[in-house]
């Protein structure tokens, strides 16, 4: 069954709707946690997958006359390679493996160059879409074997070093979210399985793995937020303790210098930065009286100015 007399299978159309909703939901989540770049790279791969499903679902279709046949064949059979060309960068950024640095920077060339040669040069010359679909995949599949094996080896190597099961599950989810889609040309061009069956199986697998992966991201984010909250509580407690120590030390020094209750009040307000005039207004005494009390404190503490006075009382 197709969608409104097009080549788009109805089931794939509904999967696209689900993925668009998923993309929007995850985008909203990313806006609240923009420091988590892994989610951004994952959003990009979801977007590429949606475009891949749209183009593969609608094209090629002879009933669509406003898009040239060669472009329809490219979009219908070749756009998946553009999706795959993003995968090396996605693996590198999302997995965070140093062993994938080369692939993250240059991996796309092993996919886009064959795509350009076969769909951009050979196909317009020989008009043989079957030949193009079969042989364009040779170099990318060889490269994919290298990429996937490097990713798996790097994942387990770091797991043996750090024993981080959460990170292991996250990286395996990233891997299996992409791997099935990357090998679809084998089933389509070489084995001749219907596109909608391949697309359906790959997308269902992706959605399942995506749910697990998003759960991991949310769990990790919650752990980080809880840790930050604990650190804030500890910091607040340290600040309270430090303030208490300062107050106790201040009181002890005032007692040591035999300051009167009024002099202690004035000293506390001077420490807050109040001037004589403001200080007098707050204590309902004249500015001259304030100055007299300060002079008495200078004599008792040996201080020569207000800064030295406060330093001697807090020190």
N, C-alpha and C positions, 0 to 999 in steps of 0.2 A: 504494500500500500504506500502510495506516494502522497506528498503534500501538494494539494491544489494543482494536479496535473503537471507537476515538475518531476525532476529526477530525485528530489530530496525524499528519502524514506521518512515516514511519519515518526517512527521511533527515534531516528537520529535528530529530527527537528525538536522533539521534546527533550532530548539529552542536551541540545544546544541551549534551550530555554533554561534548563537546570544549571548549566555551566555559566550562563550569563548572570543568573541570580547569585550563584556562588562567587563569581568574580566581583559583583557589586558588594556582597556581604564582606568578602575578604578585603576589599578596598577600604570600606568603612573601618574595618578593624585595623588596617595598616595606618590610617590617618591618626589613630589614637596611640600607635606605637611605631612612629616613623624611624626610630633608631634601629628597628629590627629589619635590616636590609634583606634578610632571607625571604621574608614575606613578599617584598617587592619583586624579587627575582621569580618567586613562585607565581605572583600575579601575572607577570609577563608570559610565563609558559602556559598559564590558563588561557590568556588572550590569544596566543598563537594557536592553541588547540581549538578554540572556538572558530577562528578563521579557517583553520584546516578542515574542520567539520562542515562549515558552510560551503567552502569551495568544492570539497570532494562530494558533498551532497547534491549540489546544484549542477555541477559540470562533470563530464561533457553532456550537453543536451542539444540535439539538432533543432529542437523547437525554439531555442533561443538564438535569434538571428543577429542581434545587435552586438554580440561578442564573437569575434572570429574563431573558427574551429581550433586553430593552433593555440590560441590563448585559452580556450576552454580546456583543451587537453593538458596544457601546462598547469592551469589552476586546479583541475580535477585530479591529476596524477602527480604533479610536480611540487605543489605547495607544501606537501608533507616534508620535503627536503629543507625548505626554509625553516619549518618547525624544528627539524633535526639539527640544523645549523646553529640554532640557539642553545641546543642541549649542552655542548662542551662548556660554554660560559656559565650556563645554569648549574652544571655539576660543580664547577670550580668555585663559584660564589656561594652556592647553597650548602655544599658539603664542607667547604673550608679546608680542602686538602691541598697541601703544597705540591704534591706530586702531580696535580692536575693543572699547574700554572701554565705550562706550554699549551695544553689543550684549551684552556680558557682564553688564551690570546690568539692562537692560530688554528684551532680545531675547525672553525667554520669553513676554512679554505678547502679542506678535504671533502667537503660536501657541496659547497657552492660552485667550485670550479668544474667538477663533473656535470653539475646541473646546467651550468652555462654552456659547456661544450656540447652536451647532448640535446638540450632543449633549445638553446640559442643558435647553434651552428648546424649540427647534423640533422635534427628533425626538420627544420625548414627546407633542407636540401633533399632528403630521402622520403619525407612524408610518411615514415613508417613509425607509428606510435608504439606498436608492439615491440619493435627492436629497441626503441628509445627507452621504454619502461623497463625492459629486462636488463640492459647493459649499463644504464646510468647508475645502477645500484651497486656495481662491483666495487668501485673504490670506496664509496661511503660505508659499505658493509665491512670491508677489511679494516677501515679506520674505526668503525664502531666496535669491532672486536678488541682493538687496542685500547680504545677509550674505556669501554666497560670493564675490561680486565684490570686496567690501571686503577679505576675507581674502586672496584671490589677489593683489590690488594691493599690499596691505601686505607680503605675503611677498616679492614680487619687488622692491619698493621697498627693503626692508632688505637684500636680497641684493646689489643694485647698490651699496649704500653700504658694506657690510662684506665682501662676497665670501666669505661663509661657506657653503660647499657642504653641509657636514654639517647645519647648521641649516636650509638650504633643503630638503633631502631629508626631514628630520624634519617640517617644517611641511606639506609636500606629502602626506606619509603620513597625518598627522592629518586633513588635508582629505579625501583620497580614502577614508579609513576610514569617514567619516560621510556624504559626499555621496550615494553610491548609495542608502543606506537612506532618506535624506531625500526622495527623489523616487519612492519606491515607490507612493504613491497615484496617480500618473499612469498607471502600468502596471496597477494593480488596478482603481481606480474608473472610470477613463476608457477604458482599452484592454481591460479585461476579462480580462487574463492571470491564470491560476491563481495563487493565493497561494503555493503551495509552490514554484513555479518562481521567482517573484520573491524569496521569502525565501531559497531555496537560493543563487541567484546573488549576492545581497547579502551573505550570510554568508560564502560562500567568498571573495569579494573582501575582506571585512573581515578574515578570518583571515590572508590573504596579506599585506595591508598591516600588520596588527597584528604579524606576525612581523618584518617589515622595521623597524617602529617600535621594537619591543622590542630588536632588534639594535642600533639606533641608541642607545637608552637605555643598554644594557649597555656599548657601546663608549665612550660619553661618560663613563659612570661609571668605567670602567677607566682612561681617560685622566686623569680627575681624581685617582684613587687613585695612579696612577704619578707625577703631578705632586706630590702631597702627599708621597709617599715620597722624591722627589728633593729637595724642600724640607727634609724632615727630615734627610736625609743632609748637605745643605749646612749646615743649622743645627748639627748635631752637629760637623761639621768646624770651623765658626766657634767653637763653644764650646771644642773641644779647642785650637784655635789661641790663643784668648783665655786659657785656663788656662795654656798653655805660656808665653805672654808674661808672665803674672802671676808664674809660678814663676821665670822668668829674671830679671824685674825685682826680685823679692824677693831672689834670690841675689846680684844685683849690689849691691843696697843693703846687704845684710849684709856683703859684702866691703868696701864703701866705708866702713862704720862699724867695720871690724875686729872683728866679732863672732866669738867662739870657736865651735867646733862644738857645744858644749853649749848656748851661748846661742842659736844658730840653732835647735836642737831645741826649746828652750823657747819661742822666739818663734813657731814654727810651730804649736805646741800652743795657745798663747794665742790665736792667730788663729782656731783652731777653736772657741774659747769655753771651754776647760777652766779650771777654778779651780786655785789653787796646790796644794791638797791632792790633787786628782785628777791633776794634772800630776806631782807628786812621786811618787805611787804608780806611775804609768806609767813614769817614768824611774828608779824605785828610788832616789830621793834624798829627803831630808827637805824639808818645807815651808819651813823656814828657809833651806835651801840655794837653793831655787827663788827665794825673795824676794831673796836676795843677788845671784843672777845677774840678776834683773830690774832691781835697783838699778844694777848695772853697765851694763846696756843703756840705762837712763835717762840715765846720765852720758855715754855714748858718743854717743847720738843727740840729746840735748837734750830728750827727751820728759819730760812730767810725770806721765803716767799710761799705763795699758795701751792705751787707745784711741789716744792720740797716738803711742805706740810703733809699733803695727801700721800706722797711717796713714803714718808716716814710712818704714817699711820697704816698704810696698806702693806708695807714691806715686812 
